[in-house]
Amino acid sequence: MKRIKSLLVLLAMVFSLSGCVAAWLAVGAGAGIGTYKFIEGNLSREYPVEYSRAWDATNSALSNHQISITNSMDESIKGKIEAVRRDGTKVVIQLSDKGQGVTSISIRVGLLGNRSDSETMHDEIATVSGIR
């Protein structure tokens, strides 16, 4: 509840200020890049990189961790990679171009999702793509 009140106060302040509201909203959207969302076993993160660069970084990260790709579908604006680790654990990665040089990557490791292992993959993708 406190978070909602804070958000409402912030929105009221933004709309009451003179100037371009769109610029303020864009700054707020940019600040969200890099945060993780863990929903139903999928760990998602938005990367400030073009889709093709994110796709290449994801494939390299899988190779670096010796994870074998079993199925791959790249449609230039969205894609899905199915892979399997040496221990037989399934890995599913979905990429989606969000526009303006932002790509969303969602990772699910295992049947129910393993947050720690998904974070490890995200860290590798960030490193390979040059974000870290």
N, C-alpha and C positions, 0 to 999 in steps of 0.2 A: 504494500500500500504506500509506503514511504517513497518507493521508487516511482510510482505513478504520479504522486504529487510533485516530485522533483522534475519529472518529465514535463508535466503540465506547466510548471513555473518556467522552465526553460523555453518551452514553446511560446508562452505568453511574452517572454522577454524578446525572443527572436522576432515575433510579429510586431512588437511595439517599437523596435528599433528602426530608424530610417535607413534606407539603403536597399540593396538587393537581397531579398529573402532567399532567393534561389542560391546565391553564393554561400549563405550560411548553411543551407541544407546540404550543399555539395561538400562543404568542409566536414560536416557531421558524417556524411556517407563515407568519405575518405578515411575518417578516423576508425571506422569499423573494419577496415581491411586488416587481416592478420588474426582476427579472433576466430576461435573454434566454436562449432556447434555440434553437440553429440545428441543425435536424435535417432531413436530406434536402432541403435547399433552402428549407425553411420556417423563418422566424424568428418565434418565439412569445414573447409576454410576457403576464403577468397584470397587469391594471389594477384598482386599488381603486375601481371605479365600477360602478354598476348596468348591466345589459345594455343597456337602452334608451338610456342616456346614451352608452355606448361605441358603439352602433350609429350614433347621430346624429353623434358626433365623427368616426367613420370616414368617413361620407359627406361630412362637411364637409372633412375632410383631403384626400380625393380631389378634391373640387371646388377646393380651394385650390391644388392642384398641377396643375390642369387635366387630370385623368385622367378619361376618359369611362367611365361605367358601362355595360356591355353586358348584364349579367344580375344580378339581385338577388333573394335569397330570405331573408325574415325570418320565423322561426318563433317569435319572442318569447323563446326560450331558447337558440336557436342560429341562425346565419345565415351566408350566403355571398354575397360580392360578387365578380363577375368584371368586370374593367375593362381598358382599354387606354390606354397612354400615347400621346402625340402621335407618338412614333417607332415605334409599332406593337407595343411590348413589352407582353405580357400581364401583368396584376396580378391575383392571386387572394387574397382576404382572407376568413378564416373566423373567426367569433366564437362563443364558447360561454360561457353563464352557468355559473359555478362555484358560485354561491350566496353568501350573506352579503356581497353587494355587490362581488363579484369577477368580472371577465370576462376570459377568455383570448382574445387576438387573435393569429392566425397569419397572416403575410404571406409571399407568394411572388411575387417579381418576376422575370419571364423564365422560360424553359423549365427551366433548371437551378437557378434561385434566385440572386439577387444580394444578398448580405448587406448591403452598404453602402446600396443603394437601399431595402431593406426597413427598415433602421435609420432612414433618413430619413423613411419613412412613419410608423414608430412614434413618432418624435420629434414629428411633426406631430399625430398622434392625441393624444399626451400633452399637447401644448400646447392643442389645441382643447378637450380634456375638462377642462382646468383643473388638471392634475396638475403641470405646470411653470409 
